[in-house]
Amino acid sequence: MITCHRAPLLAAAVLAAVAAGGAAHAQPAPGVAPATDAQPTAAAVAVAQDAAEYRFAESMTFRLAASADVPIEDVVLRYVIGADGIRNRRIPSFTPGPRVEAVHDETLVRGQIPPASEIRWWWTVTTADGRVAETEPRSFVYLDQAFDWQSLDAPDVRVWWYDADRSFAEEIQARTREALDKLGDLIGSLPDRRIEIVAYQSQEDLRPALVDRGGTYETRLATLGARVATDILVLDAGTRGQDLYEVLTHELSHVVLNLHFDEEYIDAPLWLDEGLAMYVEGPLAPDEQAELDQAIESDTLMSVRSLTSFPGDASLVPLAYAESRDIVAFLIASGGESKFRRFLDAIGDGASGPEQALEDVYGYDQLTLYQAYRAHHGLSEAATPSPDEIAAWQAERMQRTEGDGAEAPPPLGWPCGSAGLAVVGVALAAASRRRAAPVR
């Protein structure tokens, strides 16, 4: 358990507004305006304890022990996770009076808080006479206490690692910079903040940092790396050499693309996000290429629209990755990198959705892109399912759901895909996108 403590202080001394005499004071909490002359005088609150402790992926506890010359009637905890996190407001357990001990316990689950996140917290204390004081914000870095972490710091990249010498972290840092240079040329921008790389030594060590996908999924697919926050990557760095560089490049693609879009509400469809990451990673592995070749030969390609979210069936995930890469490669080959950058810029502008940006730059919607992609591989135009075919599939889906509970997926090549037919799939959101590969 990691515990953060501080020495006793007078909250009024560090938080009161600057008086006419110009007395120094601490900066207020992020997003909180400084007190003005029109506001009540800050309460003289003495803080004896202001601490936080946590058990990784299990729980987090905040404690405040404070006293005042008049009874304390209200205590509020606020905390923020990461640079872009929202402000969380919590009401702790405490008994009002001149001395209070406030405690807030938060239950955590796997993947809820990304490792290497900075967690900042502060308290607001209100006394019976209406005066208010805020404690100075404090912070800690959230890392799995099971490991003895070290960090290699630089303004652009910080590497967290354990159970290896410094050269291990230096290689990851150097490889990260190589990948960022490559991505900057293709995407058209570089991150405007430091990237945190959290290097685990095995799948078993990494797993508590990721969202629980279920035992069956996790035994069939290994997560080699993941973007778990806007600026944080986790890696199974037990992968060495060229494989590690490919995984780094793949995951950094998600970071650079997300930051290129700038606004949090803008998100690329999964076929573009994962396809671009696979493209910059390099050529498909032999088994991935074989999956794609077999799908082309048997005419079982997934439609572009169905790749907006990836399939929940783990056996189909490798094909989803391989085909997404192939679609991105098709776009880049057909118009060059400059046209592809215009496509990304059109999405990032936020004036229209990804499909409108695709049509504005390439002249395709998702259906006509799929048809052009099929033609590129010598396949005939995919037939749109008739109303009778859709009705038959829906009847089968209903029957199977009521029977063994297993959903009946539509044919993967149907141009309308999962988006048009509400097929249950796994939409990998920004917080949990992953580079998956068969477990060996």
Secondary structure, DSSP 4 states (H G I P E B T S, - for coil): -EEE----EEHHHHHSPP-TT----PPPPTT-PPP-TTSPPPP-EEEEEEEEEEETTTEEEEEEEEEEEEEEEEEEEEEEESTTPPEEEE--B---EEEEEEEEEEE--TTSS-TTEEEEEEEEEEETTS-EEEPPPEEEEE--TTS--EEE--SSEEEEE-SS-HHHHHHHHHHHHHHHHHHHHHHS---SSPEEEEEESSHHHHGGGS----HHHHHHEEEEEEEEETTEEEEETTS-HHHHHHHHHHHHHHHHHHHHH-STT----HHHHHHHHHHHH-SPPHHHHHHHHHHHHTT-PPPTGGGGSB-SSGGGHHHHHHHHHHHHHHHHHHHHHHHHHHHHHHHHH-SS-HHHHHHHHHS--HHHHHHHHHHHTTPPPPPPPPHHHHHHHHHHHHHHHHTTS---PPPTT-TTHHHHHT---B---TTTEEEEEE--
